[in-house]
Amino acid sequence: MSLARLLLLRASRSPWLADQLRRRAFFRRAVRRFLPGEDLGAALAAAAEFARGGLGSVLTQLGEQVRNRAEAIAVRDHYLGVLAAVRQRKLPTQLSVKLTHLGLEVDRGACEQAVEALAARAADSGSFLWIDMEESRYVDVTLELFRAVRAERPNVGVCLQAYLRRTPQDLARLLPLGPAIRLVKGAYNEPAHVAFSSKREVDRCYAMLADQLVEEAARGRARPAFGTHDLGLITQIRERAERHNTPRQAYEIHMLYGIKAAAQRALRADGYAVRVLISYGTAWFAWYMRRLAERPANLWFVVKNLV
């Protein structure tokens, strides 16, 4: 792992740094590259704009590590309101939630009930619910909760991270469910025995998992979504899908708001299902640091805003 990436990931966990930089106008301007605004209205407006261009979207309110029940209930109720707004505006929009944001560490049972309630509301809204993945210490409980909710509701999927050494085994265990899987590379600071440390290893694992997923999708046994901005990797996925005779609409490409917008539109024009991940909320510091860590060269963007 590069020194820049290591420092950025460590910075993402600093409450003092978060407080200091969130007050700086230049830093807030830099963050606007990756999110349309802090409030839900801005996120819904962005989703509507993408919909007009034929692009789907996935909304997520930034936040994690909730430590009390009242906060967790507020997050659940907020997302229930988001789904109501999605239904009212008839948007092709899905949700992605973090379990610790829904109070996983406060009350696991209540967290599971919250996810079930969101999955039910999403079904009523013609939408879909993604369960995001956090640090490696949460993988087991996240997959257990996903299995429990998936047994009752088919409109729920889970995120897997290619940089974790355990992920090939996790995918193998999930495939009998015919699951929806969003595959990402991973952006947390993990020890070498838990996660691959080199980009080459992560890319190799991602490509291997993607090949499995598009093959299963061709047989109707998986619904993959590939979260990546690596256009070379996307080309590999498209080629593998063609070799497996996987229809273009049998899988999705997920990309972040503000990154490679032209590529998003080009993929959509080429007949691929594309969704833009739209984040919003005030708790953006840790998330933004992880985005920079994914590609430390993005620090130049921050420096330009500072100047």
ABEGO torsion letter per residue (X at the ends): XBAAAAAAAAAAABAAAAAAAAABAAAAAAAAAABAEABAAAAAAAAAAAAAAGBBBBBBBBEBGBABAAAAAAAAAAAAAAAAAAAAAGBBBBBBBBAAAAGAAABAAAAAAAAAAAAAAAAAAGBBBBBBBBBAAAAAAAAAAAAAAAAABAABBBBBBAABAAAAAAAAAAAAAGBBBBBBAEABBBBAAABBABAAAAAAAAAAAAAAAAAAAAAGABBBBBBBABAAAAAAAAAAAAAAGBBAAABBBBBBBGBGAAAAAAAAAAGBBBBBBBBBEABAAAAAAAAAAABAAAAAAAAAAAX
